[in-house]
Amino acid sequence: MSHLKEIVIPENASRKVGVVTSDTRDKSCKVEIQFSVKHPKYGKFIRRRSLIQAHDANNEAKLGDKVEIAECRPISKTKSWVVTRIVEAAVV
């Protein structure tokens, strides 16, 4: 699959930081991003999460690692994000 080596990340690409929740698949990982949103009527802050499938070409990200991901072109049906760096390694 030589087409995966040519993934270009634009300068203005959206970037997020999250925690790896699954790394069992080859060259892929599942990243959980937690955020808070204010309820429109009551004003209380509600915790939400997004699960994003990210491309990890070298299988560097392990379970529990905090990683930075960036948006890129669609790689597969569910993957449109790529792991750019590991911010903090998980404590084993």
Rosetta constraint file for C-alpha pairs under 8 A:
AtomPair CA 1 CA 5 HARMONIC 7.99 0.50
AtomPair CA 2 CA 6 HARMONIC 7.67 0.50
AtomPair CA 3 CA 7 HARMONIC 7.86 0.50
AtomPair CA 4 CA 75 HARMONIC 7.52 0.50
AtomPair CA 7 CA 72 HARMONIC 7.39 0.50
AtomPair CA 7 CA 73 HARMONIC 7.60 0.50
AtomPair CA 8 CA 72 HARMONIC 7.05 0.50
AtomPair CA 9 CA 13 HARMONIC 6.62 0.50
AtomPair CA 9 CA 70 HARMONIC 7.21 0.50
AtomPair CA 9 CA 71 HARMONIC 7.23 0.50
AtomPair CA 9 CA 72 HARMONIC 5.69 0.50
AtomPair CA 10 CA 72 HARMONIC 7.59 0.50
AtomPair CA 13 CA 70 HARMONIC 6.27 0.50
AtomPair CA 13 CA 71 HARMONIC 5.70 0.50
AtomPair CA 13 CA 72 HARMONIC 7.21 0.50
AtomPair CA 14 CA 70 HARMONIC 5.70 0.50
AtomPair CA 14 CA 71 HARMONIC 5.47 0.50
AtomPair CA 15 CA 68 HARMONIC 6.82 0.50
AtomPair CA 15 CA 69 HARMONIC 5.59 0.50
AtomPair CA 15 CA 70 HARMONIC 4.37 0.50
AtomPair CA 15 CA 71 HARMONIC 6.50 0.50
AtomPair CA 16 CA 33 HARMONIC 7.65 0.50
AtomPair CA 16 CA 68 HARMONIC 5.67 0.50
AtomPair CA 16 CA 69 HARMONIC 5.43 0.50
AtomPair CA 16 CA 70 HARMONIC 6.54 0.50
AtomPair CA 17 CA 33 HARMONIC 6.78 0.50
AtomPair CA 17 CA 66 HARMONIC 6.91 0.50
AtomPair CA 17 CA 67 HARMONIC 5.64 0.50
AtomPair CA 17 CA 68 HARMONIC 4.42 0.50
AtomPair CA 17 CA 69 HARMONIC 6.29 0.50
AtomPair CA 18 CA 31 HARMONIC 5.81 0.50
AtomPair CA 18 CA 32 HARMONIC 5.39 0.50
AtomPair CA 18 CA 33 HARMONIC 4.58 0.50
AtomPair CA 18 CA 34 HARMONIC 7.23 0.50
AtomPair CA 18 CA 66 HARMONIC 5.59 0.50
AtomPair CA 18 CA 67 HARMONIC 5.64 0.50
AtomPair CA 18 CA 68 HARMONIC 6.57 0.50
AtomPair CA 18 CA 69 HARMONIC 7.81 0.50
AtomPair CA 19 CA 31 HARMONIC 5.40 0.50
AtomPair CA 19 CA 32 HARMONIC 5.31 0.50
AtomPair CA 19 CA 33 HARMONIC 6.72 0.50
AtomPair CA 19 CA 64 HARMONIC 5.84 0.50
AtomPair CA 19 CA 65 HARMONIC 5.63 0.50
AtomPair CA 19 CA 66 HARMONIC 4.49 0.50
AtomPair CA 19 CA 67 HARMONIC 6.17 0.50
AtomPair CA 20 CA 29 HARMONIC 6.69 0.50
AtomPair CA 20 CA 30 HARMONIC 5.75 0.50
AtomPair CA 20 CA 31 HARMONIC 4.44 0.50
AtomPair CA 20 CA 32 HARMONIC 6.30 0.50
AtomPair CA 20 CA 61 HARMONIC 7.23 0.50
AtomPair CA 20 CA 62 HARMONIC 6.79 0.50
AtomPair CA 20 CA 63 HARMONIC 5.33 0.50
AtomPair CA 20 CA 64 HARMONIC 5.17 0.50
AtomPair CA 20 CA 65 HARMONIC 5.51 0.50
AtomPair CA 20 CA 66 HARMONIC 6.47 0.50
AtomPair CA 20 CA 67 HARMONIC 7.12 0.50
AtomPair CA 21 CA 29 HARMONIC 7.60 0.50
AtomPair CA 21 CA 30 HARMONIC 5.62 0.50
AtomPair CA 21 CA 31 HARMONIC 5.79 0.50
AtomPair CA 21 CA 32 HARMONIC 6.43 0.50
AtomPair CA 21 CA 63 HARMONIC 5.71 0.50
AtomPair CA 21 CA 64 HARMONIC 6.23 0.50
AtomPair CA 22 CA 29 HARMONIC 5.61 0.50
AtomPair CA 22 CA 30 HARMONIC 5.05 0.50
AtomPair CA 22 CA 31 HARMONIC 7.36 0.50
AtomPair CA 22 CA 62 HARMONIC 7.88 0.50
AtomPair CA 22 CA 63 HARMONIC 5.91 0.50
AtomPair CA 23 CA 28 HARMONIC 6.62 0.50
AtomPair CA 23 CA 29 HARMONIC 4.60 0.50
AtomPair CA 23 CA 30 HARMONIC 6.60 0.50
AtomPair CA 23 CA 59 HARMONIC 7.97 0.50
AtomPair CA 23 CA 61 HARMONIC 7.17 0.50
AtomPair CA 23 CA 62 HARMONIC 6.05 0.50
AtomPair CA 23 CA 63 HARMONIC 6.04 0.50
AtomPair CA 24 CA 28 HARMONIC 7.84 0.50
AtomPair CA 24 CA 29 HARMONIC 7.24 0.50
AtomPair CA 25 CA 29 HARMONIC 6.64 0.50
AtomPair CA 26 CA 59 HARMONIC 6.99 0.50
AtomPair CA 27 CA 55 HARMONIC 5.90 0.50
AtomPair CA 27 CA 56 HARMONIC 4.71 0.50
AtomPair CA 27 CA 57 HARMONIC 4.83 0.50
AtomPair CA 27 CA 58 HARMONIC 6.46 0.50
AtomPair CA 27 CA 59 HARMONIC 5.44 0.50
AtomPair CA 28 CA 53 HARMONIC 6.91 0.50
AtomPair CA 28 CA 54 HARMONIC 5.69 0.50
AtomPair CA 28 CA 55 HARMONIC 4.67 0.50
AtomPair CA 28 CA 56 HARMONIC 5.04 0.50
AtomPair CA 28 CA 57 HARMONIC 7.36 0.50
AtomPair CA 28 CA 59 HARMONIC 7.26 0.50
AtomPair CA 29 CA 53 HARMONIC 5.91 0.50
AtomPair CA 29 CA 54 HARMONIC 5.40 0.50
AtomPair CA 29 CA 55 HARMONIC 6.57 0.50
AtomPair CA 29 CA 56 HARMONIC 6.58 0.50
AtomPair CA 29 CA 61 HARMONIC 7.47 0.50
AtomPair CA 30 CA 51 HARMONIC 6.55 0.50
AtomPair CA 30 CA 52 HARMONIC 5.69 0.50
AtomPair CA 30 CA 53 HARMONIC 4.68 0.50
AtomPair CA 30 CA 54 HARMONIC 6.14 0.50
AtomPair CA 31 CA 51 HARMONIC 5.67 0.50
AtomPair CA 31 CA 52 HARMONIC 5.17 0.50
AtomPair CA 31 CA 53 HARMONIC 6.30 0.50
AtomPair CA 31 CA 54 HARMONIC 6.87 0.50
AtomPair CA 32 CA 49 HARMONIC 6.55 0.50
AtomPair CA 32 CA 50 HARMONIC 5.65 0.50
AtomPair CA 32 CA 51 HARMONIC 4.63 0.50
AtomPair CA 32 CA 52 HARMONIC 6.39 0.50
AtomPair CA 33 CA 49 HARMONIC 5.40 0.50
AtomPair CA 33 CA 50 HARMONIC 5.13 0.50
AtomPair CA 33 CA 51 HARMONIC 6.47 0.50
AtomPair CA 33 CA 52 HARMONIC 7.75 0.50
AtomPair CA 34 CA 47 HARMONIC 7.06 0.50
AtomPair CA 34 CA 48 HARMONIC 5.81 0.50
AtomPair CA 34 CA 49 HARMONIC 4.32 0.50
AtomPair CA 34 CA 50 HARMONIC 6.55 0.50
AtomPair CA 35 CA 47 HARMONIC 5.88 0.50
AtomPair CA 35 CA 48 HARMONIC 5.41 0.50
AtomPair CA 35 CA 49 HARMONIC 6.10 0.50
AtomPair CA 36 CA 45 HARMONIC 6.00 0.50
AtomPair CA 36 CA 46 HARMONIC 5.40 0.50
AtomPair CA 36 CA 47 HARMONIC 4.52 0.50
AtomPair CA 36 CA 48 HARMONIC 5.83 0.50
AtomPair CA 37 CA 45 HARMONIC 5.42 0.50
AtomPair CA 37 CA 46 HARMONIC 5.34 0.50
AtomPair CA 37 CA 47 HARMONIC 6.59 0.50
AtomPair CA 37 CA 48 HARMONIC 7.17 0.50
AtomPair CA 38 CA 43 HARMONIC 5.51 0.50
AtomPair CA 38 CA 44 HARMONIC 5.65 0.50
AtomPair CA 38 CA 45 HARMONIC 4.37 0.50
AtomPair CA 38 CA 46 HARMONIC 6.17 0.50
AtomPair CA 39 CA 43 HARMONIC 4.82 0.50
AtomPair CA 39 CA 44 HARMONIC 5.40 0.50
AtomPair CA 39 CA 45 HARMONIC 6.07 0.50
AtomPair CA 39 CA 46 HARMONIC 6.74 0.50
AtomPair CA 52 CA 79 HARMONIC 7.76 0.50
AtomPair CA 52 CA 81 HARMONIC 7.60 0.50
AtomPair CA 53 CA 78 HARMONIC 6.37 0.50
AtomPair CA 53 CA 79 HARMONIC 5.24 0.50
AtomPair CA 53 CA 80 HARMONIC 7.46 0.50
AtomPair CA 53 CA 81 HARMONIC 6.81 0.50
AtomPair CA 54 CA 69 HARMONIC 7.25 0.50
AtomPair CA 54 CA 79 HARMONIC 5.68 0.50
AtomPair CA 54 CA 80 HARMONIC 6.85 0.50
AtomPair CA 54 CA 81 HARMONIC 4.73 0.50
AtomPair CA 54 CA 82 HARMONIC 4.96 0.50
AtomPair CA 54 CA 83 HARMONIC 6.16 0.50
AtomPair CA 55 CA 75 HARMONIC 7.86 0.50
AtomPair CA 55 CA 79 HARMONIC 6.60 0.50
AtomPair CA 55 CA 80 HARMONIC 7.80 0.50
AtomPair CA 55 CA 81 HARMONIC 6.17 0.50
AtomPair CA 55 CA 82 HARMONIC 4.49 0.50
AtomPair CA 55 CA 83 HARMONIC 6.03 0.50
AtomPair CA 56 CA 60 HARMONIC 6.88 0.50
AtomPair CA 56 CA 61 HARMONIC 7.11 0.50
AtomPair CA 56 CA 82 HARMONIC 6.34 0.50
AtomPair CA 56 CA 83 HARMONIC 5.57 0.50
AtomPair CA 61 CA 65 HARMONIC 6.40 0.50
AtomPair CA 61 CA 67 HARMONIC 7.49 0.50
AtomPair CA 61 CA 86 HARMONIC 6.87 0.50
AtomPair CA 62 CA 89 HARMONIC 7.92 0.50
AtomPair CA 62 CA 90 HARMONIC 7.58 0.50
AtomPair CA 63 CA 90 HARMONIC 7.21 0.50
AtomPair CA 64 CA 89 HARMONIC 7.42 0.50
AtomPair CA 64 CA 90 HARMONIC 5.04 0.50
AtomPair CA 64 CA 91 HARMONIC 7.94 0.50
AtomPair CA 65 CA 86 HARMONIC 6.95 0.50
AtomPair CA 65 CA 87 HARMONIC 7.67 0.50
AtomPair CA 65 CA 88 HARMONIC 5.92 0.50
AtomPair CA 65 CA 89 HARMONIC 4.70 0.50
AtomPair CA 65 CA 90 HARMONIC 4.60 0.50
AtomPair CA 66 CA 86 HARMONIC 6.13 0.50
AtomPair CA 66 CA 87 HARMONIC 5.43 0.50
AtomPair CA 66 CA 88 HARMONIC 5.00 0.50
AtomPair CA 66 CA 89 HARMONIC 6.37 0.50
AtomPair CA 66 CA 90 HARMONIC 7.27 0.50
AtomPair CA 67 CA 83 HARMONIC 6.83 0.50
AtomPair CA 67 CA 84 HARMONIC 7.61 0.50
AtomPair CA 67 CA 85 HARMONIC 5.91 0.50
AtomPair CA 67 CA 86 HARMONIC 4.36 0.50
AtomPair CA 67 CA 87 HARMONIC 5.09 0.50
AtomPair CA 67 CA 88 HARMONIC 6.90 0.50
AtomPair CA 68 CA 83 HARMONIC 6.02 0.50
AtomPair CA 68 CA 84 HARMONIC 5.74 0.50
AtomPair CA 68 CA 85 HARMONIC 5.47 0.50
AtomPair CA 68 CA 86 HARMONIC 6.28 0.50
AtomPair CA 68 CA 87 HARMONIC 6.47 0.50
AtomPair CA 69 CA 81 HARMONIC 6.25 0.50
AtomPair CA 69 CA 82 HARMONIC 5.43 0.50
AtomPair CA 69 CA 83 HARMONIC 4.41 0.50
AtomPair CA 69 CA 84 HARMONIC 5.43 0.50
AtomPair CA 69 CA 85 HARMONIC 7.34 0.50
AtomPair CA 70 CA 81 HARMONIC 5.48 0.50
AtomPair CA 70 CA 82 HARMONIC 5.47 0.50
AtomPair CA 70 CA 83 HARMONIC 6.52 0.50
AtomPair CA 70 CA 84 HARMONIC 6.50 0.50
AtomPair CA 71 CA 80 HARMONIC 6.02 0.50
AtomPair CA 71 CA 81 HARMONIC 4.44 0.50
AtomPair CA 71 CA 82 HARMONIC 6.46 0.50
AtomPair CA 72 CA 80 HARMONIC 5.52 0.50
AtomPair CA 72 CA 81 HARMONIC 5.47 0.50
AtomPair CA 72 CA 82 HARMONIC 6.71 0.50
AtomPair CA 73 CA 80 HARMONIC 5.71 0.50
AtomPair CA 73 CA 81 HARMONIC 7.71 0.50
AtomPair CA 74 CA 78 HARMONIC 7.83 0.50
AtomPair CA 74 CA 79 HARMONIC 5.99 0.50
AtomPair CA 74 CA 80 HARMONIC 4.36 0.50
AtomPair CA 74 CA 81 HARMONIC 7.70 0.50
AtomPair CA 75 CA 79 HARMONIC 5.43 0.50
AtomPair CA 75 CA 80 HARMONIC 5.78 0.50
AtomPair CA 76 CA 80 HARMONIC 7.22 0.50
